Amino acid sequence: MTLKKLIADVLRVDEAEITEESSAKTLKAWNSSRHVELVMAIEKRYQIQFGGAEIVALQSFRQIREMLAKKDIVV
């Protein structure tokens, strides 16, 4: 499963809606409860754990991808 597909599934939106610019500000479905679901799904999928500051920083597709790259996960 791609990162875009994972995000789309958690947010319950079409995968085509997920772009580099997609964020909590651009997608109505990306609310606080779905953010928690999203973080948990990413942690499970990539078998990692985010710290509190990292979780707060994950506010867009691009930021999630960049954070994963910092953890040596290529998506």
Secondary structure, DSSP 8 states (H G I E B T S, - for coil): --HHHHHHHHHTS-GGG--TT-BTTT-TT--HHHHHHHHHHHHHHHT----HHHHHH--BHHHHHHHHHHTT---
